[in-house]
Amino acid sequence: MIQLQYFARYREALGLDSEALPWTPALARLDDLRQLLLARGGAWSVLDEQNLMCARNQELCSLDTPLEDGDEVAFFPTV
């Protein structure tokens, strides 16, 4: 399972602050997860910003960061 958290403007746009998604090998990197979320369409396009910030297990990271089952991922806009 991947635990997701959305902060600030993203939380407001998506109407939720967190969710859990099953981890699969297709979610090898953080950007794979982001692409899965973007495919939902509509308000999810907010995660397509160039200045998107993210964290894996409470450490800032890039979209190239590998993901593993049990990770916690947070998305938040730059300040």
JOMO-V576882 format. One line per field, one symbol per residue. ss: DSSP state (A for helix, B for strand, O for the rest). phi: phi as a letter, one per 40 degrees, with the letter a starting at -180 (. if undefined). psi: psi as a letter, one per 30 degrees, with the letter a starting at -180 (. if undefined). A space follows every 50 residues. Layout:
BEGIN
ss: ???
phi: ???
psi: ???
END
This chain:
BEGIN
ss: OBBBBBOAAAAAAAOOOBBBBOOOOOOOBAAAAAAAAAOOOAAAAAAAOO OOBBBBOOBBBOOOOBOOOOOBBBBBOOO
phi: .bcbbbbfdcdcccgabaabbccbdcccbcccccccccccgfdccdcccc cdbabbfgbdabccccbbdgcbbbbaccc
psi: kkkkkklbeeeeefglfllkkkklffhelefeeeeeeeffabffffggke gkklkkhgkkllffkkklkflkkkkkll.
END
